Every structure is written in C-alpha cells, then in structure tokens.
C-alpha cells in the first residue's frame, strides 16, 4: 500500500513538474517571438484576416490583430481607436514589432507610424493598399447613404483632402504588394491594371523598400498563399522573394 501511495506521489510530482516546465518553456519561447500587428480593411473585422494570421503564427510570429469599425465612424475616430490598441499592446514592447495591413489597414498603419515612433520597429507590408487613393472611392462621393454610414469609404479617394494624400512618405522599411486581376469590372473607372478596386499604380509608394505584383483580386489577397509567403519573406528579409521559388 505504501509503495502504491509513493508511486502515485512520484507520478503526480512528475506530471506537475513537466506541466510547469512546459508552461515556463512556452512563455520563454513567446518572449522570443517577434510581434506582427495585423490590420484588416474597410468594412471587415479580424475574422477576415484569419488565414493570414494563421500563416504568420505558423511562421513563428506573435500576431496581434487590431480591429476597428469602419461603419458610421470618421477617419479621426478610427485612427484614435487603432492608436490606443497598438499603444496598449506594443508601445513598450521590447521585441521587434512588424506591421501588416490589407487595403485601408495599410493606410491606418502609415497614419499610426507617422505620429508614433516605436524603438523596436521592424518591417511593414502593405497589401493592396491604395497609397494614392482609388477612383472607386471618388465615385461614391455625393452618395448620401454611403457618406452617412461609411464616411471612411469616401476618404480613400484621389483628391488632395483624402486620407492617402495627407500621409507622409515612410521613414521605415516597407514592402508593397499589389494585386492584379482582370475581373472585367470597373474598367471604365480604374486606369491601367488593377485588382478590381485599387489600381496597381496607386499601391506604389515613394520611399518603399520593395514592390511585387501577385495575381489576385483585391478581397482575396488576404487568403492568397503567395501573398502570405511574400509577406513573411519581407518581414524576415526586408525584401520580397523574386527568385525561381517565389511563392512556393
């Protein structure tokens, strides 16, 4: 009986120690992971970025998703919202902090970094971001329902008062991914090649570190495997993979 009790005690202690060690090891590993702040686009939520978030986590990053509402909110309100969230999670972070944004999310990242300097700032990737605005947004101006419910949509236009035109050029490493997709839609509105919503030329940004085009529609870029692979490659290397194995 005593031998059984002793064996059980040894087993319990072993389980406790192994669990404690695993927990400690996990915390230690997490502390070594670099952070990626991930922002979604207009009219979306964090759920829309689940696949890209998963790929980033699989690549070894600690992903911090920053969500915001773009319905019935102004540009200033959204920027204030995401600023608080990023400050709360990462302002005093000692690890490297990268940024990844899809569409409007990329502009919000630029707006944040324009006013805030992170000591541990890493690389930034903008995916399908209308850095020069998009003519699609210009078409929405004057639509009372859109301007009432989604004022952020009209802020993505090409005029001098639009959000893209108020942002300074980056002082940090930034890679730009443009989507190319012949949908047959919006051809009369969008000049040149585009992803269905944003012209390729509009994604380009003065001072960008690297640029790459990927065959994908605007909304599907956040699910695209090549987009995920190139995003991870830029975060790790500060440049895109344009070799024979690109996208693999």
C-alpha positions in Angstrom: 0.0 0.0 0.0 2.8 2.4 1.0 4.6 1.5 -2.2 1.5 2.3 -4.2 1.0 5.7 -2.5 4.6 6.5 -3.0 4.4 5.6 -6.7 1.3 7.8 -7.1 3.0 10.7 -5.4 6.0 10.4 -7.7 3.7 10.3 -10.7 1.8 13.4 -9.6 5.0 15.3 -8.9 6.4 14.3 -12.3 3.2 15.5 -14.0 3.3 18.8 -12.1 7.0 19.4 -12.9 6.5 18.5 -16.6 3.5 20.8 -16.9 5.2 23.6 -15.1 8.3 23.2 -17.3 6.1 23.2 -20.5 4.3 26.3 -19.3 7.6 28.0 -18.5 9.1 26.9 -21.8 6.1 28.2 -23.7 6.3 31.6 -22.0 10.0 31.7 -22.7 9.5 30.9 -26.4 6.7 33.5 -26.7 9.0 36.2 -25.2 11.5 35.5 -28.0 8.9 35.7 -30.8 8.8 38.9 -32.9 5.4 40.6 -33.0 3.2 41.3 -36.0 0.5 43.9 -35.7 -2.2 42.9 -38.3 -4.9 45.2 -39.6 -7.9 44.4 -41.8 -9.5 46.5 -44.5 -12.7 48.6 -44.9 -15.9 47.0 -43.7 -14.2 43.9 -42.4 -13.2 42.5 -39.0 -10.4 40.5 -37.5 -12.2 37.4 -38.7 -11.4 38.4 -42.3 -7.7 38.0 -41.6 -7.8 34.5 -40.0 -5.9 32.7 -42.8 -3.1 35.3 -43.0 -2.9 35.5 -39.2 -2.6 31.7 -39.1 0.2 31.7 -41.6 2.1 34.4 -39.7 1.7 32.4 -36.5 2.9 29.2 -38.2 6.0 31.2 -39.3 6.8 31.9 -35.7 5.3 35.3 -35.1 3.2 36.6 -32.1 0.3 38.1 -34.0 -1.6 41.0 -32.5 -4.8 41.7 -34.5 -6.1 45.3 -34.3 -9.8 45.5 -35.2 -11.9 48.6 -35.8 -15.3 49.6 -37.1 -15.5 51.5 -40.3 -19.3 51.9 -40.2 -20.6 55.2 -39.1 -17.2 56.4 -37.9 -14.9 59.1 -39.1 -11.3 58.8 -40.1 -10.1 60.6 -37.0 -12.1 58.3 -34.8 -10.8 55.1 -36.4 -7.2 56.4 -36.2 -7.7 57.2 -32.5 -9.1 53.7 -31.9 -6.3 51.8 -33.6 -3.7 54.1 -32.0 -4.9 53.1 -28.5 -5.0 49.4 -29.3 -1.5 49.5 -30.8 -0.1 51.5 -27.9 -1.7 49.1 -25.4 -0.2 46.0 -27.0 3.1 47.3 -28.4 4.3 50.8 -27.4 6.5 49.5 -24.6 7.3 46.2 -26.4 10.9 45.1 -26.1 10.6 42.6 -29.0 10.7 43.6 -32.7 7.3 44.8 -33.9 6.3 44.4 -37.5 3.2 45.7 -39.2 1.0 44.1 -41.9 -2.1 45.8 -43.3 -4.6 44.9 -46.0 -6.2 47.8 -48.0 -7.3 50.5 -45.6 -5.4 48.7 -42.9 -2.2 49.7 -44.6 -3.2 53.4 -44.6 -4.0 53.2 -40.9 -0.6 51.7 -40.2 1.0 54.6 -42.1 -1.1 57.1 -40.1 -0.1 55.5 -36.8 3.7 55.4 -37.6 3.5 59.0 -38.8 2.7 60.1 -35.3 4.3 57.4 -33.3 7.9 56.0 -33.2 8.5 52.5 -31.9 12.0 51.8 -30.7 11.7 48.2 -31.8 10.1 48.8 -35.2 10.7 46.1 -37.7 9.3 45.8 -41.3 6.0 46.8 -42.7 4.0 45.2 -45.5 1.1 46.9 -47.3 -1.2 44.6 -49.2 -3.5 46.1 -51.8 -3.3 49.5 -50.1 -4.5 52.5 -52.1 -1.5 54.7 -51.3 -2.6 57.2 -53.9 -6.3 56.6 -53.4 -8.7 54.9 -55.7 -11.2 56.2 -58.3 -13.8 53.8 -56.9 -14.0 55.9 -53.8 -14.3 59.0 -55.9 -17.4 57.6 -57.4 -19.0 57.2 -54.0 -18.8 60.9 -53.1 -22.1 62.6 -53.2 -23.9 59.3 -52.3 -25.8 60.4 -49.1 -26.2 56.9 -47.8 -22.5 56.0 -48.2 -21.3 59.3 -46.7 -23.7 58.8 -43.7 -23.0 55.1 -43.0 -19.4 54.6 -44.3 -17.7 58.0 -44.4 -14.3 56.2 -44.4 -15.1 54.9 -47.9 -15.0 58.3 -49.5 -11.9 59.2 -47.5 -10.0 56.7 -49.8 -10.4 58.9 -52.9 -7.7 60.6 -55.0 -8.3 64.2 -54.1 -5.9 66.2 -52.0 -8.1 66.0 -48.9 -8.3 62.2 -48.9 -6.5 60.2 -46.3 -3.8 58.8 -48.6 -2.8 62.3 -49.7 -2.4 63.5 -46.1 0.2 60.8 -45.2 3.9 61.4 -45.2 6.3 59.0 -47.0 7.6 56.2 -44.8 10.8 56.5 -42.8 10.8 52.8 -42.1 11.2 49.7 -44.3 8.0 49.0 -46.2 7.2 46.4 -48.9 4.2 46.9 -51.1 2.1 44.0 -52.6 -0.2 44.9 -55.5 -2.9 42.6 -56.8 -3.6 42.1 -60.5 -6.9 40.6 -61.5 -8.9 41.0 -64.8 -12.4 41.0 -63.5 -13.9 42.9 -66.4 -15.5 45.2 -63.9 -14.7 48.9 -63.3 -12.6 49.1 -66.4 -14.1 52.5 -67.3 -13.3 53.8 -63.8 -9.9 52.4 -63.0 -6.9 53.3 -65.1 -4.5 50.6 -66.2 -4.1 47.3 -64.4 -5.8 46.8 -61.1 -7.1 44.2 -58.6 -10.8 45.2 -59.2 -10.8 48.0 -56.7 -7.3 49.5 -56.5 -5.0 50.4 -59.5 -1.6 48.8 -59.4 0.0 52.3 -59.7 -2.0 53.5 -56.7 -0.4 51.0 -54.5 3.1 52.2 -55.2 4.7 54.4 -52.6 7.6 56.8 -52.8 10.3 55.5 -50.5 9.1 51.9 -50.5 11.8 49.3 -50.0 10.4 46.7 -52.4 7.4 46.1 -54.6 5.8 43.0 -56.1 2.7 42.1 -58.1 0.6 39.0 -57.4 -2.2 37.6 -59.4 -5.2 38.1 -57.1 -8.4 40.1 -56.7 -8.5 42.8 -54.0 -10.6 41.0 -51.4 -9.0 37.6 -52.0 -5.5 38.8 -51.3 -5.9 38.2 -47.6 -6.4 34.5 -48.4 -3.8 34.2 -51.1 -0.9 31.8 -50.4 1.6 33.7 -52.5 0.6 36.9 -50.6 1.2 35.2 -47.3 4.6 33.7 -48.4 5.8 37.1 -49.7 4.6 38.9 -46.6 6.6 36.5 -44.4 9.6 36.7 -46.6 9.7 40.5 -46.4 9.2 40.5 -42.7 12.2 38.2 -42.3 14.5 39.7 -45.0 13.3 43.2 -45.8 12.7 42.3 -49.4 10.4 40.0 -51.5 11.4 36.7 -52.9 11.6 37.2 -56.7 13.6 34.1 -57.4 12.6 30.9 -59.1 11.0 29.5 -55.9 8.9 32.7 -55.3 5.5 31.8 -53.9 6.4 28.2 -53.1 
